[in-house]
């Protein structure tokens, strides 16, 4: 992104992708369309959201075309913009990890997502975007939580909070992993933090209601 126009075009794709993914609206993410955008740097946001959405919705075959599009975008960027080529590769790895998870290839999924997380942490933050579309280490935590590997999941979620403090999904994930893993003190700490993070959340938000119910026991 080296111009105001490309920054604006990038925002047009990243906002709907982020809105769907942050809410776990997987079918909504899978149904996003690239629109008139064609620049590799811009369309990767949509392809990533579509791939993850399809995989999380249990339609792994539907994710393949978007994963291939991420590969093509990374290749197109490699010769001209090493930074964004690497960011696109990280998105590709995360999408492939979720697709492997959807196919019950859990060990491969965790290994692939861990590589994405480690590569993401080795890159400097770009001055324009606010942060990763979805932190890879947070996604790793979510995978481990779904596999009932609660202590590992809690560690990954807590690591995200060190680099991106106040992230709702990471805070709730850490609390839930602690709760399910029998770490009552950790769960209380993270659920209390969640209520601080979501102090102005809309009424009835499931994660907030769960936090309140846990803390009232």
C-alpha positions in Angstrom: 0.0 0.0 0.0 1.8 3.0 -1.2 -1.0 5.4 -2.1 -4.2 6.8 -0.6 -6.2 5.0 -3.2 -4.8 1.6 -2.4 -5.3 2.3 1.3 -9.0 3.1 0.7 -9.5 0.0 -1.5 -7.8 -2.2 1.1 -10.2 -0.8 3.8 -13.2 -1.5 1.6 -12.4 -5.2 1.7 -10.9 -5.6 5.1 -13.9 -4.0 7.0 -16.6 -6.5 5.8 -14.1 -9.4 6.2 -13.3 -8.3 9.8 -16.9 -7.7 10.7 -17.9 -11.2 9.7 -14.9 -13.0 11.2 -14.9 -11.2 14.5 -18.5 -12.3 15.0 -17.9 -15.8 14.0 -20.5 -15.4 11.2 -18.9 -18.1 9.0 -21.6 -18.3 6.3 -21.6 -14.6 6.0 -17.8 -14.6 5.6 -18.0 -17.3 3.0 -20.5 -15.3 1.0 -18.4 -12.2 0.7 -17.6 -11.1 -2.9 -14.4 -9.3 -4.1 -16.4 -6.8 -6.0 -14.5 -4.7 -8.6 -11.2 -4.9 -6.7 -8.4 -6.8 -8.5 -5.2 -5.8 -6.9 -3.7 -8.8 -5.0 -3.1 -6.8 -1.9 -6.7 -5.8 -1.8 -8.5 -9.0 -2.7 -6.6 -11.2 -0.2 -8.8 -10.0 2.7 -12.0 -11.3 0.9 -10.4 -14.5 -0.1 -9.1 -15.2 3.4 -12.5 -14.5 4.9 -14.3 -16.7 2.3 -11.9 -19.6 2.8 -12.1 -19.5 6.6 -15.8 -19.0 6.5 -16.3 -22.0 4.3 -14.0 -24.2 6.3 -15.5 -23.2 9.6 -19.0 -23.9 8.2 -17.8 -27.4 7.3 -17.5 -26.9 3.6 -13.8 -27.6 3.0 -14.2 -28.2 -0.7 -15.6 -24.7 -1.1 -12.6 -23.1 0.5 -10.1 -24.5 -2.0 -10.6 -21.9 -4.7 -10.0 -19.1 -2.3 -6.9 -20.7 -0.8 -5.6 -21.0 -4.4 -6.4 -17.3 -4.9 -4.3 -16.5 -1.8 -1.4 -18.5 -3.2 -1.6 -16.7 -6.5 -1.8 -13.3 -4.7 1.3 -14.1 -2.7 3.2 -15.1 -5.8 2.1 -11.9 -7.6 3.3 -9.8 -4.6 6.6 -11.6 -4.1 8.5 -9.8 -6.7 7.3 -6.3 -5.9 6.4 -6.1 -2.2 8.1 -8.6 0.1 6.2 -7.4 3.2 2.7 -7.9 1.8 3.7 -11.2 0.1 4.6 -12.5 3.5 1.4 -11.2 5.1 -0.6 -13.0 2.3 1.4 -16.2 2.9 0.4 -16.0 6.6 -3.3 -15.7 5.6 -2.9 -18.6 3.3 -1.4 -20.8 6.0 -4.2 -19.9 8.4 -6.8 -20.6 5.8 -5.2 -24.0 5.0 -5.0 -24.8 8.7 -8.8 -24.3 9.1 -9.4 -26.3 6.0 -7.3 -29.2 7.4 -9.2 -28.8 10.7 -12.5 -29.1 8.8 -11.2 -32.4 7.3 -10.4 -33.7 10.8 -6.6 -33.4 10.1 -6.1 -31.8 13.5 -2.4 -32.3 13.9 -1.7 -30.8 10.5 -4.1 -28.0 11.3 -2.3 -27.1 14.5 1.2 -27.4 13.0 0.2 -25.1 10.1 -1.5 -22.5 12.3 1.5 -22.5 14.6 3.7 -21.7 11.6 1.4 -18.9 10.6 1.5 -17.5 14.2 5.3 -17.7 14.4 5.7 -16.0 11.0 3.2 -13.3 11.9 5.1 -12.5 15.1 8.4 -12.2 13.2 7.0 -9.3 11.0 6.8 -5.7 12.0 3.4 -4.0 12.2 2.6 -1.9 9.1 1.9 1.8 10.0 -1.5 1.8 8.3 -3.6 -1.3 9.2 -4.6 -1.6 12.9 -3.4 -5.2 13.1 -3.9 -8.7 11.6 -7.3 -9.5 10.1 -7.5 -12.3 12.7 -4.3 -12.9 14.9 -3.0 -16.3 13.9 -2.1 -17.1 17.5 -5.7 -16.4 18.5 -6.9 -18.8 15.8 -4.5 -21.4 17.2 -5.9 -20.9 20.6 -9.4 -21.4 19.2 -8.4 -24.6 17.5 -6.9 -26.0 20.7 -10.0 -25.0 22.6 -12.1 -26.9 20.2 -9.9 -29.9 20.6 -10.3 -29.7 24.4 -6.6 -28.9 24.9 -7.6 -26.2 27.4 -4.3 -25.4 29.1 -2.5 -25.0 25.7 -5.4 -22.9 24.4 -5.3 -20.6 27.5 -1.5 -20.0 26.9 -2.0 -19.1 23.3 -4.9 -16.7 24.1 -2.9 -15.1 26.9 0.0 -14.6 24.5 -2.3 -12.7 22.2 -3.3 -10.4 25.0 0.3 -9.4 25.5 0.7 -8.1 22.0 -3.0 -7.0 21.4 -4.4 -6.2 24.8 -8.1 -5.8 25.0 -9.1 -8.1 22.1 -12.6 -9.4 22.8 -12.2 -12.8 21.2 -8.8 -13.5 22.9 -10.0 -12.4 26.3 -13.1 -14.5 26.1 -11.1 -17.5 24.7 -8.7 -17.3 27.6 -11.5 -17.2 30.1 -13.4 -20.1 28.5 -10.2 -22.2 28.2 -9.4 -21.5 31.9 -13.0 -22.3 33.0 -13.1 -25.6 31.0 -9.6 -26.5 32.1 -10.4 -26.1 35.8 -8.4 -22.9 36.4 -11.0 -21.0 38.3 -8.7 -18.2 39.3 -7.7 -17.6 35.7 -11.3 -17.8 34.5 -12.3 -15.2 37.1 -9.5 -12.9 36.1 -10.2 -13.1 32.4 -14.0 -12.9 32.7 -13.6 -9.8 34.8 -11.3 -8.3 32.2 -13.9 -9.2 29.5 -16.5 -7.2 31.3 -14.2 -4.2 31.3 -13.4 -4.6 27.6 -17.1 -5.0 26.8 -18.4 -2.3 29.2 -20.4 -0.7 26.4 -21.4 -3.9 24.6 -25.0 -4.3 23.3 -27.3 -6.0 25.7 -27.6 -9.8 25.5 -24.2 -10.5 24.0 -23.7 -14.2 24.8 -20.1 -14.0 25.8 -20.8 -11.1 28.2 -23.8 -12.9 29.7 -21.7 -16.0 30.2 -19.0 -14.0 32.0 -21.6 -12.4 34.3 -23.1 -15.8 35.1 -19.7 -17.2 35.9 -18.7 -14.4 38.1 -22.0 -14.4 40.0 -21.6 -18.1 41.1 
